[in-house]
Protein backbone atom coordinates (compact mmCIF):
# COMPACT_ATOMS: atom_id res chain seq x y z
CA UNK A 1 0.00 0.00 0.00
CA UNK A 2 1.31 3.43 -0.95
CA UNK A 3 0.57 6.35 1.31
CA UNK A 4 0.88 9.61 -0.54
CA UNK A 5 3.00 12.36 1.00
CA UNK A 6 0.24 14.88 0.26
CA UNK A 7 -1.94 13.23 2.93
CA UNK A 8 0.66 14.04 5.57
CA UNK A 9 0.75 17.66 4.37
CA UNK A 10 -3.06 17.84 4.67
CA UNK A 11 -3.02 16.32 8.15
CA UNK A 12 -0.32 18.75 9.31
CA UNK A 13 -2.23 21.70 7.84
CA UNK A 14 -5.45 20.66 9.59
CA UNK A 15 -3.61 20.22 12.90
CA UNK A 16 -2.08 23.69 12.55
CA UNK A 17 -5.51 25.22 11.81
CA UNK A 18 -6.97 23.45 14.87
CA UNK A 19 -4.06 24.59 17.07
CA UNK A 20 -4.67 28.19 15.92
CA UNK A 21 -8.42 27.80 16.70
CA UNK A 22 -9.38 28.46 13.06
CA UNK A 23 -11.00 25.03 12.86
CA UNK A 24 -13.20 24.44 15.91
CA UNK A 25 -15.29 21.46 14.78
CA UNK A 26 -15.35 18.72 12.16
CA UNK A 27 -16.92 21.13 9.67
CA UNK A 28 -13.91 22.60 7.84
CA UNK A 29 -15.94 24.66 5.36
CA UNK A 30 -18.24 26.11 8.03
CA UNK A 31 -15.36 26.91 10.35
CA UNK A 32 -13.48 28.68 7.56
CA UNK A 33 -16.55 30.79 6.74
CA UNK A 34 -16.79 31.83 10.39
CA UNK A 35 -13.07 32.59 10.50
CA UNK A 36 -13.21 34.80 7.39
CA UNK A 37 -16.33 36.67 8.57
CA UNK A 38 -14.93 37.28 12.04
CA UNK A 39 -11.71 38.67 10.58
CA UNK A 40 -13.25 40.72 7.75
CA UNK A 41 -16.08 42.23 9.81
CA UNK A 42 -14.64 42.20 13.35
CA UNK A 43 -17.26 39.78 14.67
CA UNK A 44 -17.04 38.06 18.04
CA UNK A 45 -17.49 34.32 17.58
CA UNK A 46 -19.54 32.34 20.09
CA UNK A 47 -17.32 30.39 22.44
CA UNK A 48 -19.61 27.38 22.03
CA UNK A 49 -19.06 26.16 18.46
CA UNK A 50 -22.47 24.47 18.41
CA UNK A 51 -24.48 27.44 19.72
CA UNK A 52 -28.01 27.24 18.39
CA UNK A 53 -29.46 30.27 16.69
CA UNK A 54 -26.42 32.32 15.73
CA UNK A 55 -22.65 32.05 15.33
CA UNK A 56 -21.30 35.48 16.28
CA UNK A 57 -22.14 39.04 17.28
CA UNK A 58 -21.15 42.22 15.50
CA UNK A 59 -19.94 45.53 17.01
CA UNK A 60 -23.56 46.61 17.52
CA UNK A 61 -24.33 43.39 19.44
CA UNK A 62 -26.48 42.05 16.59
CA UNK A 63 -26.64 38.27 16.23
CA UNK A 64 -25.08 36.88 13.06
CA UNK A 65 -25.67 33.47 11.50
CA UNK A 66 -22.87 32.39 9.15
CA UNK A 67 -23.54 29.85 6.40
CA UNK A 68 -20.77 28.67 4.11
CA UNK A 69 -20.60 26.53 0.99
CA UNK A 70 -17.64 25.61 -1.19
CA UNK A 71 -18.32 26.34 -4.88
CA UNK A 72 -21.99 25.47 -4.34
CA UNK A 73 -24.40 24.39 -6.98
CA UNK A 74 -27.76 26.10 -7.11
CA UNK A 75 -29.57 23.00 -5.82
CA UNK A 76 -27.52 22.52 -2.66
CA UNK A 77 -29.51 23.32 0.49
CA UNK A 78 -28.77 25.48 3.48
CA UNK A 79 -30.59 24.49 6.66
CA UNK A 80 -31.53 27.01 9.33
CA UNK A 81 -32.13 25.74 12.86
CA UNK A 82 -34.24 28.64 14.01
CA UNK A 83 -34.18 32.34 13.29
CA UNK A 84 -32.76 33.87 16.44
CA UNK A 85 -30.38 36.07 14.48
CA UNK A 86 -30.50 39.55 13.00
CA UNK A 87 -28.82 38.74 9.71
CA UNK A 88 -27.01 35.98 7.88
CA UNK A 89 -23.65 36.12 6.15
CA UNK A 90 -23.58 33.62 3.29
CA UNK A 91 -20.00 32.76 2.29
CA UNK A 92 -19.02 31.07 -0.97
CA UNK A 93 -15.53 29.53 -0.99
CA UNK A 94 -13.56 28.59 -4.10
CA UNK A 95 -11.70 25.34 -4.67
CA UNK A 96 -8.77 26.69 -2.62
CA UNK A 97 -11.06 27.45 0.37
CA UNK A 98 -10.74 31.20 -0.23
CA UNK A 99 -13.85 33.40 -0.15
CA UNK A 100 -15.35 34.28 -3.52
CA UNK A 101 -18.20 36.34 -2.13
CA UNK A 102 -20.05 37.09 1.08
CA UNK A 103 -23.70 38.14 1.04
CA UNK A 104 -25.42 39.87 3.94
CA UNK A 105 -29.09 38.88 4.17
CA UNK A 106 -31.67 40.06 6.72
CA UNK A 107 -33.55 37.33 8.57
CA UNK A 108 -36.90 38.43 7.15
CA UNK A 109 -35.59 38.04 3.59
CA UNK A 110 -34.54 34.47 4.35
CA UNK A 111 -37.89 33.64 5.89
CA UNK A 112 -39.71 34.94 2.79
CA UNK A 113 -37.85 32.47 0.56
CA UNK A 114 -37.93 29.29 2.69
CA UNK A 115 -38.98 26.07 1.03
CA UNK A 116 -42.06 24.06 2.01
CA UNK A 117 -40.27 22.42 4.96
CA UNK A 118 -39.78 25.90 6.42
CA UNK A 119 -36.17 25.54 7.51
CA UNK A 120 -34.06 25.47 4.36
CA UNK A 121 -33.13 27.38 1.26
CA UNK A 122 -31.38 26.33 -1.89
CA UNK A 123 -28.28 28.28 -2.81
CA UNK A 124 -30.09 29.61 -5.88
CA UNK A 125 -32.89 30.97 -3.64
CA UNK A 126 -30.34 32.54 -1.29
CA UNK A 127 -28.78 34.30 -4.25
CA UNK A 128 -32.28 35.48 -5.24
CA UNK A 129 -32.93 37.19 -1.89
CA UNK A 130 -32.70 40.90 -1.44
CA UNK A 131 -29.10 41.06 -0.13
CA UNK A 132 -26.01 43.19 0.13
CA UNK A 133 -22.70 42.01 -1.30
CA UNK A 134 -20.24 42.76 1.51
CA UNK A 135 -17.25 40.99 -0.06
CA UNK A 136 -16.40 40.05 -3.64
CA UNK A 137 -13.11 38.57 -4.86
Secondary structure, DSSP 8 states (H G I E B T S, - for coil): ----HHHHHHHHHHHHHHHTTS--SS-HHHHHHHHHHHHHHT-EE-SSTT-SS-SEE-TT--EEEEEEEES--TT-EEE-S---SSEEEEEEE-TTS-EEEEEEEEHHHHHHH--TTSSEEEHHHHHTSS-EEEEE-
